[in-house]
């Protein structure tokens, strides 16, 4: 299930993170997802941030891996794009 950060209170976000161990964050404008500890993700505006329950869910919504925090997944994605 996709959650937009702009629609959640801080308490909702903390509850969501505690409840969903495989949670990943994404940028709805750039269609990039990554870990919640990523430097780039932490600097993201609240209005652009979305949360996914899994990597598979993020990819199903058309998001790609972050080149910073998910380097191996990004390289694999990039390799598929150049073929």
N, C-alpha and C positions, 0 to 999 in steps of 0.2 A: 504494500500500500504506500503510495506516495504522500508525503506530508510537506506542505510549504511552511517554512520557518516563519514567514510573516503572519501566518494564521495561528501560531502557537505562542503561548506565554512561556516565560523562562521555566516555570515549574513543569509545564507540559513537555518541554524539550528534555529536561532532566529525567522525567518519568519514562519518556520514549526511549532514551538511551539506556536506561537501566533495564527496561523490559525487553529490548531487542539487542542481543549480543552481537549480531552480524550486521548492525546498522552501518550504512555508508551515506555520505553526504554528496550532494551534487550542486552544480551551478546551472540553473534553469535556462540562462541565456546562452551559455557556451556549450551546454550539453556534455559536461565533464563530471565524472564522479570520482571520489577518492575516500580515504580514511578520514575519520573525524579528528585525527591528530595532525593532519597535513598543515604545513605553514600557509599554503595558499588558501586552503579551505577555511582556516581560522580568520583570514583577512576578508573573506567574502561578506558582502552586505547581506543582512538578514533577508531583505526582499528578494534576493536571488537564490537563496539556499533552499534546497529540498532534501528530504531524507527518504532513503529506500531501505527496505528490510534486508536486501541482499544485493550482491553484485549482479546476479541474474535478472533481478527486477529492474535495476538501473539500465542494463543493456537492452532489456525488452522495451524500455521507453526511449531507446535511441541514444543513450549516453555512452561516452567512451571513457576509458580509464585515464586517470591523471598521470602525466609524465613525471611528476615529482615524487609522489608517495607510492605509486603503483608502477614502478619503472618496468618490470618484467611484463606485466599485463599490457602496458602501453606499447612496448616493443612488439609484442605479438599482434596487437590490434593494428599497429602501423604497418607491419609486414603484410597483413591481409588487405590493407587499403592500396598498397602499391602494385598488387597483382592484377 
